[in-house]
Amino acid sequence: MSNEYVLSCCSTADMPKEYFEERNIKYICFHYQLDGVDYMDDLGQSMPFDKFYQAMVDGADTKTSQISAGEYEEYFESFLKEGKDVLHLTLSSGISGTINSANVAREMLKEKYPERKIYVIDSLAASSGYGLLMDVLADQRDAGMGIDDLVELTLNIRNKVQHWFFSTDLTFYIKGGRVSKTAGFVGSMLNICPLLNVNIDGKLIPREKVRTKKKVSARIVDIMEKRAADGRDYRGKCFISNSACLEDAQYVASLIEARFPHLNGKVMINSIGTTIGSHTGPGTIAVFYLGDEKDV
């Protein structure tokens, strides 16, 4: 059954290129500009992540752009021509309007390929939380689930992917207007690390202000114990993504692995890609797992 349709997402699912290839998950790339030069958000292939984040630290201007309807049309059609149906999940509509472009492309192609199924679904997810959702769907596809049942499953589980993250550097949150200059100055002086999550509408919501990196690292693991399916007995996967702060990510991963002995494998640590990273800047750690419904 798995060969009859294509499972697809955007590059903003922030998983390594090799992972997508191994799992047979197709992806289409966002775009960004660095000091006016255009690049593809292609999972760090054309611009290594360390170089990208260093450029931000050095003062480079970043600007992101979503995928156009024309690009989606060309991308989807490459699969439809092969006689395959398509299930594509977009980056959360709470973060980007890219789903609108994907739906325009879908409508155009439905007329041309009336016999094919083209599903476009809002993931309500971002970064490796989006990646975790794709991972669950790939497991079910590989177990033989058909496209219609997988669509239903997607709608049932997309709000159970918990996204919690904190930043140790408020510079780019201030620059992007997510934190006021005054709050940012005070927060930096007091060593405050804002703790945020993605809500039920797929939007980023500030939840707590925690002082010091060590305390916020412990807090994010405490929240996981409350929110993860089966608490400390959580048996699913846990992904972490980070923006140029690998040691901090490894520290949080070590806390999680100590607290949750039945995890499905080690915590997988990925890089926050260039689209999401353009808005967070360096110093952000995000933790993703399956659990409760997201908050309002």
GIQUI-V802812 format. One record per pair of residues at least 12 apart in sequence whose C-alpha atoms are under 7 Angstrom apart, sorted by sequence separation. I is the first residue (numbers start at 1). J is the second residue. D is the distance in Angstrom with one decimal. If there is no record, write none. Layout:
i:I j:J d:D
i:I j:J d:D
This chain:
i:29 j:41 d:5.5
i:106 j:118 d:6.5
i:194 j:206 d:6.9
i:195 j:207 d:5.7
i:196 j:208 d:6.9
i:29 j:42 d:5.7
i:137 j:150 d:7.0
i:195 j:208 d:5.1
i:170 j:184 d:6.2
i:194 j:208 d:6.0
i:195 j:209 d:6.0
i:253 j:267 d:5.9
i:194 j:209 d:4.6
i:11 j:27 d:5.8
i:193 j:209 d:6.1
i:194 j:210 d:6.2
i:8 j:25 d:5.5
i:9 j:26 d:6.4
i:10 j:27 d:5.0
i:11 j:28 d:5.8
i:103 j:120 d:6.6
i:192 j:209 d:6.2
i:193 j:210 d:5.4
i:7 j:25 d:5.5
i:8 j:26 d:4.5
i:9 j:27 d:4.8
i:10 j:28 d:4.9
i:11 j:29 d:4.9
i:102 j:120 d:6.9
i:192 j:210 d:5.5
i:193 j:211 d:5.9
i:7 j:26 d:6.3
i:8 j:27 d:5.4
i:9 j:28 d:6.6
i:10 j:29 d:5.9
i:11 j:30 d:6.4
i:192 j:211 d:4.3
i:193 j:212 d:6.4
i:191 j:211 d:5.6
i:192 j:212 d:6.0
i:193 j:213 d:6.6
i:190 j:211 d:7.0
i:191 j:212 d:5.5
i:99 j:122 d:6.7
i:193 j:216 d:6.8
i:35 j:60 d:5.6
i:133 j:158 d:6.7
i:168 j:193 d:5.3
i:17 j:43 d:6.2
i:34 j:60 d:6.4
i:35 j:61 d:4.9
i:167 j:193 d:5.5
i:234 j:260 d:6.5
i:237 j:263 d:6.1
i:16 j:43 d:6.3
i:34 j:61 d:5.7
i:35 j:62 d:6.4
i:166 j:193 d:6.1
i:167 j:194 d:6.1
i:232 j:259 d:6.6
i:233 j:260 d:6.3
i:235 j:262 d:5.1
i:236 j:263 d:5.7
i:237 j:264 d:5.0
i:240 j:267 d:7.0
i:34 j:62 d:4.8
i:133 j:161 d:6.9
i:166 j:194 d:5.5
i:232 j:260 d:5.1
i:234 j:262 d:6.2
i:235 j:263 d:4.6
i:236 j:264 d:5.1
i:237 j:265 d:6.8
i:239 j:267 d:5.6
i:240 j:268 d:6.1
i:241 j:269 d:5.6
i:242 j:270 d:6.5
i:243 j:271 d:5.9
i:14 j:43 d:6.8
i:33 j:62 d:5.4
i:34 j:63 d:6.8
i:93 j:122 d:6.4
i:166 j:195 d:4.5
i:233 j:262 d:5.9
i:234 j:263 d:6.1
i:235 j:264 d:5.5
i:238 j:267 d:5.2
i:239 j:268 d:4.8
i:240 j:269 d:4.7
i:241 j:270 d:4.6
i:242 j:271 d:5.0
i:243 j:272 d:5.2
i:11 j:41 d:6.7
i:32 j:62 d:6.9
i:33 j:63 d:5.0
i:72 j:102 d:5.7
i:92 j:122 d:5.8
i:94 j:124 d:7.0
i:165 j:195 d:5.8
i:166 j:196 d:6.1
i:238 j:268 d:6.6
i:239 j:269 d:6.0
i:240 j:270 d:6.1
i:241 j:271 d:5.1
i:242 j:272 d:5.2
i:11 j:42 d:6.4
i:32 j:63 d:5.5
i:33 j:64 d:6.2
i:67 j:98 d:6.1
i:85 j:116 d:5.5
i:86 j:117 d:6.3
i:87 j:118 d:6.2
i:88 j:119 d:6.1
i:89 j:120 d:5.9
i:90 j:121 d:6.3
i:91 j:122 d:6.7
i:92 j:123 d:5.4
i:93 j:124 d:6.4
i:165 j:196 d:5.4
i:241 j:272 d:5.4
i:11 j:43 d:6.6
i:32 j:64 d:4.1
i:66 j:98 d:5.7
i:69 j:101 d:4.3
i:73 j:105 d:4.7
i:85 j:117 d:4.9
i:86 j:118 d:4.8
i:87 j:119 d:4.8
i:88 j:120 d:5.0
i:89 j:121 d:4.8
i:90 j:122 d:5.2
i:91 j:123 d:5.9
i:92 j:124 d:4.0
i:129 j:161 d:6.4
i:164 j:196 d:5.9
i:165 j:197 d:6.1
i:31 j:64 d:5.9
i:32 j:65 d:5.7
i:68 j:101 d:5.7
i:69 j:102 d:5.9
i:72 j:105 d:5.9
i:85 j:118 d:5.9
i:86 j:119 d:6.1
i:87 j:120 d:6.2
i:88 j:121 d:6.3
i:89 j:122 d:5.7
i:90 j:123 d:5.6
i:91 j:124 d:6.8
i:92 j:125 d:5.0
i:164 j:197 d:4.5
i:31 j:65 d:5.2
i:89 j:123 d:5.5
i:91 j:125 d:6.2
i:92 j:126 d:6.2
i:124 j:158 d:6.7
i:129 j:163 d:6.2
i:163 j:197 d:5.4
i:243 j:277 d:6.6
i:30 j:65 d:6.6
i:31 j:66 d:6.4
i:69 j:104 d:6.0
i:70 j:105 d:6.8
i:91 j:126 d:5.9
i:123 j:158 d:6.1
i:163 j:198 d:5.5
i:217 j:252 d:5.9
i:221 j:256 d:6.2
i:30 j:66 d:5.4
i:69 j:105 d:5.2
i:249 j:285 d:6.2
i:30 j:67 d:5.5
i:245 j:282 d:7.0
i:243 j:281 d:6.8
i:244 j:282 d:5.4
i:245 j:283 d:5.5
i:243 j:282 d:4.7
i:244 j:283 d:6.3
i:243 j:283 d:5.6
i:159 j:200 d:6.2
i:243 j:284 d:5.4
i:242 j:284 d:5.5
i:243 j:285 d:6.9
i:242 j:285 d:4.6
i:241 j:285 d:6.0
i:242 j:286 d:6.3
i:168 j:213 d:6.6
i:241 j:286 d:5.2
i:240 j:286 d:5.5
i:241 j:287 d:6.8
i:240 j:287 d:4.6
i:239 j:287 d:6.1
i:240 j:288 d:6.2
i:239 j:288 d:5.2
i:238 j:288 d:5.7
i:239 j:289 d:6.7
i:238 j:289 d:4.9
i:237 j:289 d:6.3
i:236 j:290 d:6.8
i:164 j:220 d:7.0
i:228 j:289 d:6.6
i:229 j:290 d:6.1
i:228 j:290 d:5.8
i:229 j:291 d:4.2
i:228 j:291 d:4.1
i:229 j:292 d:6.7
i:227 j:291 d:5.5
i:228 j:292 d:6.5
i:227 j:292 d:5.5
i:124 j:201 d:6.4
i:125 j:202 d:5.9
i:6 j:84 d:6.6
i:124 j:202 d:4.3
i:5 j:84 d:4.9
i:6 j:85 d:6.2
i:7 j:86 d:6.4
i:8 j:87 d:6.1
i:9 j:88 d:5.4
i:12 j:91 d:6.6
i:4 j:84 d:5.4
i:5 j:85 d:4.4
i:6 j:86 d:4.8
i:7 j:87 d:5.1
i:8 j:88 d:4.5
i:9 j:89 d:4.9
i:10 j:90 d:6.0
i:4 j:85 d:6.5
i:5 j:86 d:5.5
i:6 j:87 d:6.1
i:7 j:88 d:6.1
i:8 j:89 d:6.3
i:9 j:90 d:5.8
i:10 j:91 d:6.5
i:200 j:294 d:4.9
i:199 j:294 d:5.4
i:200 j:295 d:5.6
i:199 j:295 d:5.1
i:200 j:296 d:5.3
i:199 j:296 d:5.5
i:176 j:279 d:6.6
i:94 j:201 d:6.2
i:172 j:279 d:6.5
i:173 j:280 d:6.2
i:94 j:202 d:4.6
i:95 j:203 d:6.1
i:172 j:280 d:5.8
i:93 j:202 d:6.6
i:94 j:203 d:4.3
i:172 j:281 d:5.4
i:92 j:202 d:5.5
i:128 j:239 d:6.4
i:128 j:240 d:6.8
i:13 j:126 d:6.1
i:14 j:127 d:4.8
i:15 j:128 d:6.2
i:128 j:241 d:6.1
i:169 j:282 d:6.9
i:12 j:126 d:6.7
i:13 j:127 d:4.5
i:14 j:128 d:5.2
i:169 j:283 d:5.3
i:12 j:127 d:5.6
i:13 j:128 d:5.3
i:23 j:138 d:6.7
i:168 j:283 d:5.2
i:15 j:131 d:6.1
i:167 j:283 d:5.5
i:168 j:284 d:6.4
i:13 j:130 d:4.9
i:14 j:131 d:6.4
i:167 j:284 d:4.2
i:13 j:131 d:4.6
i:166 j:284 d:5.7
i:167 j:285 d:6.4
i:165 j:284 d:7.0
i:166 j:285 d:5.6
i:165 j:285 d:5.4
i:166 j:286 d:6.6
i:165 j:286 d:4.0
i:164 j:286 d:5.6
i:165 j:287 d:6.0
i:163 j:286 d:6.9
i:164 j:287 d:5.3
i:163 j:287 d:5.9
i:164 j:288 d:6.6
i:163 j:288 d:4.9
i:162 j:288 d:5.4
i:161 j:288 d:6.7
i:162 j:289 d:5.4
i:161 j:289 d:5.7
i:162 j:290 d:5.9
i:161 j:290 d:4.7
i:162 j:291 d:6.3
i:160 j:290 d:5.6
i:161 j:291 d:6.4
i:160 j:291 d:5.3
i:160 j:292 d:5.5
i:162 j:294 d:6.4
i:160 j:293 d:4.7
i:159 j:293 d:5.4
i:160 j:294 d:6.1
i:159 j:294 d:5.6
i:2 j:141 d:5.6
i:2 j:142 d:6.2
i:2 j:144 d:6.2
i:5 j:147 d:6.8
i:1 j:144 d:5.6
i:1 j:145 d:6.9
i:1 j:146 d:6.1
i:127 j:272 d:6.4
i:129 j:288 d:5.2
i:128 j:288 d:6.9
i:53 j:244 d:6.6
i:50 j:244 d:6.3
i:64 j:275 d:6.0
i:63 j:278 d:7.0
i:62 j:278 d:5.9
i:56 j:281 d:6.9
i:53 j:281 d:6.8
i:53 j:282 d:6.1
i:43 j:273 d:6.3
i:41 j:274 d:5.8
i:41 j:275 d:6.4
i:32 j:275 d:6.5
i:15 j:270 d:6.3
i:14 j:271 d:6.7
i:14 j:272 d:5.9
i:14 j:273 d:5.5
i:12 j:273 d:6.6
i:12 j:275 d:6.7
